[in-house]
Amino acid sequence: MTKYRKKPAVIEATRHEGHEPLLIHTLEGDMTAQPGDWIITGVKGEKYPCKPDIFDATYEPAETE
């Protein structure tokens, strides 16, 4: 088996600060973001929710220009 590393990509993300679940239409179908989840905008403009622990393990702040 060959190992691969995810290519670096800068994404945009916002935290779902509401009090109710939020329905998000993703490329894989409808998903629900719970309060506190991150909503990520991918490299092709797609949106999807991400749990805070996964977000923290995967992403770090990017340098701004």
C-alpha positions, 0 to 999 in steps of 0.5 A, spaced: 500 500 500 502 506 498 501 512 503 499 519 500 499 526 503 493 531 502 495 537 498 495 543 502 489 548 500 487 554 503 479 553 505 474 558 508 470 556 514 465 559 519 463 556 525 455 555 526 453 559 531 446 558 531 442 554 536 438 549 531 441 544 526 442 547 519 441 543 513 447 543 508 446 541 501 453 538 499 456 534 493 454 527 497 447 529 499 444 533 504 448 533 511 446 537 518 451 542 521 450 542 529 451 548 533 458 549 534 460 545 527 464 548 522 462 549 515 467 549 510 467 552 503 471 547 499 476 549 493 470 548 488 465 552 492 462 546 495 460 546 502 460 541 508 460 541 515 465 539 519 466 537 527 470 541 531 475 536 533 476 534 526 477 541 524 482 542 529 486 536 527 486 537 520 486 545 519 490 551 522 490 558 520 492 560 514 497 567 513 493 572 510 496 577 504 
